[in-house]
Amino acid sequence: LDDKIRDLRARWDLEQTARESPYVYQYAAEWYAAESPHMSERRRHEIARQINDIICPVIGDMRLSEVTSDDLRRVLASRAGLSAATQEKTRQIVKRLFSAAEAAGKAPRDPSRTLKVSGAAQKQKEALTPDQQKILLDAVKGLPVELFCYLGLYAGLRREEICGLRWDSVQLEGNAPHVVVR
């Protein structure tokens, strides 16, 4: 009977510890479930990818109360070769996650307060020169992709915007025909 009581108390202690300070992967799943209904599909996908592929492989098996700012720097170090903008996305999600954990009483402190990114600035893309535009248009003349190239060059649309166009996006009436991009 004493052994059964000891086992039961040990299990209760483990459950109490798990409730008070869950593992990072457990809290991340809980936080994501609470936050995701308020996000767009694209944002949900990006946050899930960040949590599953970047954050949890590094600190997912640690308890929230054990995570230090050094551990979070290891998360960002795993993104070291990428641009500052890419690292900033990871930092924002880590910051939101640990800020929510502190507010919910799951973590005694927020170790992400001093977290900084150190990636290189994103390279500015250069537009095609008039000569390069002429070479491109000559190369695609008569091909199905010709209209695609014209839309990109003359309407200033990106690939994703061109692919998302529908007939109701093209406005031919009025003084100046134009394209409405959503």
N, C-alpha and C positions, 0 to 999 in steps of 0.2 A: 504494500500500500504506500509506504514511504517513497519507493522508487517511482510509482505512478504519479504521486503528488509532485515530486521533484521534476519529472518529465513534463507534466502539465504546466508547472510554473516556468520552466525553461522555455516552453513553447509560447506561453503568454508574453514572456520577456522579449522573445524574438519578434513576435507580432507587434508588440508595443514599439520596439525599436524601428521596425519596418514602417509603422505608421508615422512615427515622429521624424525619422530621417530615412526616407526611401533611397534606393539606388537612383543614380542620375537617369538611367534608361527608364525606370518606372515613372519617375516624376515627369520626364520629358513626354512620355506617352500621355500621361494625365493632363499635362499643360496643353499639349497639342490638341487633344480632344476638346478641351474647354475653349481654346482660342480659334480653332479652325472654322467653326460655323460663321465667324465674322469676317472671313477672308475670301478673296477670289480663288478660283481653282488654280490659277498659276502660282499664286502666293502660297497656297497650301502645299502644292507640289515642291516648291523651292524649300520651304521650311522642313518638310518631311525628309527631303534629300539631305539637307544640312545636318539634321539630327541623326539620321540613320547612317550616313556615309562619312561624316566628318567629326561630329561631336562624340557620339557614343563609342566609336572604335577606340577613342583615346581615353575618355573618362567615364564611359557608360557603366562600368562595373564598380564605380566608387560610390560611397554614400554621399548624399548632398552635403552633410555636415563635415565631411573629410576633404572636400574639394578646396584647393587653395588657388591663389592667383597664379602661382607657378604652374599648376595643372592646366589652367586656362591658357596660359602662354604656350604650353605644349600643343594645345588644340590649334592655336594660330600658327605655331611653328610647322605644323603639318601642311599648312597652306603657304609656306614661305616663298615658294617660287612664283606665286601668282600676284596679280596686281593689287594695289591698295583697295580698290573698289570691291574686288572679290573677297578680300580678307575682311573688309568692313561689313559685308553681309553676314559673315560668320560671327563677327564680334557683336553685331546687333542682336542676333538670335540668342547667343550665349547671355548677353546682358538682359534681355527680356526674360529668359528662362530663370536665371538666378535672382533677378529682382522679384519675380512672381513667387519663387520659392521662399525668399526672405519674408515677403508680405504674408504668405500663407503659414509662416511659422515652421516650414519644413527644413529651412537652413538657418543657422544662427546669425549668419552674416552673408553679405553679397560679395563674393570674391572678384566679381567682374568690374567693380567700380573703377579700378585703375588700369584696366585693359586697354592697350593701344595697338594699332596696326602699324606695320612697317613696310608694306609692299611698295613696289615701284609704281609710279604714276602710269596710268593707262596711256598708251600711245595714241596720238591723234591720227585719225585716218585722213588721208589726203584724197581729194576729189580727182577724178580723171581730167587730164588736160584736154583741150579741144582736139588735138591730134589723136590722143588715145580714144576719145569718144568716136571719132570718125573711123578708126581702125576697128573698134568693136562693132559699130553699126554695119560696116562693110562685111565683117565676118559673119554676122547673123542675118544678113539680107535674104529674105525669102524663107527663112526657117520659122517654125512655130514660136520660137523664143524671141523673135524680133519685137513684137508688141511689149513683151515683158521688159526688154531693155529700154525701149522708148519711155515706158512709164517710169522706170527707175531714173533715167537721165533727165527727162524734161519735167516730170511732175515731182521729182525729188522724193519718191517713195522708196522705202526699204523693201527687201525681199518679202518679209512677213506681211507688210501692208499690201503689197501687190497681190499676194496669194489670198488675202482676205477680202479682196474687192468683189462686190456683187453689182448687178445692173442698177440697183437702187442707190449705189454709191456715186454713180456718174450723173452729173447734172448738166444737160446740154442746153436747157432753156436759159434765157436771160442774155445779158450783154457778154458775160465771160463764162464760157463753159468751165466747169471745175469738178474735182473729185472730192468727195467727202470720205475721210478715213476714220474708221471707228476702232 
